[in-house]
Amino acid sequence: MNAKEDTPDPDPNRTVRPVRRRLGADERRAALLEAARAAFRTRAYTEVSVAEIAHAAGASEALAHRYFGSKSALYAAMVTDGLRELLARDAACDADPGPEPDGWARLRASLRVYLGFIAEGANGWATLLRAPGSVPPEALAERDRGRAVFHERVTTRLGLDAGDPAVRLVVDGYLAYVDNACLRWWEAGCPEELRSPLVESAVGALTGALAALGPVPEP
């Protein structure tokens, strides 16, 4: 038996620091973003520090600032990464629409993708929706960019006139409804039994609003 292994720690209450190892630039950046996603999973922007994120990623605060420049830039980078992933998943709804490739089927598939993304939690998206006034403008700009993409995809999928001001207003209202409903669902713990009702309620809200403008395809 190794005698060294039997020697008790002279200071059992000491703080154990995370072991830092040398990573490449891309790996280090990814580790910091992963730590940021974990930190912002349920906590507001103002409640998390760069030092905490760096510590969780096994890096120094100075190194985190070297990669991102500031806390606001780190948060915005996290949101950008999340948006990129969400838009890629959503695009698959058009690339592989399934057995019913009509616009409403693609819209339902898009809603299910969004719910799945929100349910994962570790992307900061739910906290961005919950307290937009507390986050930096760079992150809000990314959220608005994402909403603009979804606006275009909804109008394209349903064959709507994107140049019609009334249509733009209705689709804007639909996207706001989806965000609010998804946030409430997330706050309730993402109950599985409410996924389909949430999807159908969103489709019903959009159908009703469009019906006021004229005939619309059956959802």
TABEL-V57114 format. One line per field, one symbol per residue. ss: DSSP state (~ for helix, > for strand, _ for the rest). phi: phi as a letter, one per 20 degrees, with the letter a starting at -180 (. if undefined). A space follows every 10 residues. Layout:
ss = ???
phi = ???
//
This chain:
ss = __~~~~____ __________ ____~~~~~~ ~~~~~~~~~_ ____~~~__~ ~~~~~~____ ~~~~~~~~__ ~~~~~~~~~~ ~~~~~~~~~~ ~~~~~_____ __~~~~~~~~ ~~~~~~~~~~ ____~~~~~~ _~~~__~~~~ ~~~~~~~~~~ ~~~~~~~~__ ____~~~~~~ ~~~~~~~~~~ ~~~~~~~___ _~~~~~~~~~ ~~~~~~~~~~ ~________
phi = .ffffeffff cfefeeeffe cfcfgfffff fffffffffe gcdfgfeddf gfffgfemce fffffffdna ffffffffff fffgffffff fffefcfnfc eeffffffff ffffffffff mfcmffffff cffeefffff ffffffffff gffffffeme efeegffgff fgffffffgf fffffffenl fgfdffgfgf ffffffffff ffeqfcfff
//
